[in-house]
Amino acid sequence: MRKSRDVIGLPVISTTGKVLGTAADLLFDDNRQLRGVLLDGGGIFRPRQYVPKDNIRAIGRDAVMVDGEAAPVDDKVDTWISLENGDRRLLGKKVLLSGGIDAGTVSDVYFLEEVGTLIGYELSSGWIDDLREGRKSLMSEEPLVWGEDVLVAPEQGVRLRDH
């Protein structure tokens, strides 16, 4: 199990030895499956790029190793969810338990790098509470509803614990 922030900022290197860029974000589909790694950069003369999951050979401690080259971001990529970038980002979204209880806001996500499945969320209740009590983790057997404004946890199969 890895946190997305452990991957963001790592160099993305092709198995040919070429540095493709730095991991700027992770991209997930609506089924909580990793779809790729968004690279930093882009701009007026260079489009944003990402590495599709099928090209990711390893997510290591010091680098993300990939086969082949990066691909330009297209319309399909814009429909995916990311931690920090785009209109469908998770960072800072409030998480509500189905009973209407505020569990906190998303500060990170946990995923299984071997299979690419998002399995949980690190939640913050604000920096004062984070310092006093630490952050919480929410693990769910079923996907959360990724709404436009908030995430809603299902009634069953949710574990919320303090760090």
Helices and strands as residue ranges (DSSP letters): E 2-3, H 4-7, E 11-14, E 19-28, E 34-39, E 49-52, G 53-55, E 56-59, E 64-66, E 71-72, H 75-78, E 81-82, E 94-96, E 102-112, E 117-124, H 127-133, E 136-140, E 145-146, E 150-152, E 158-162
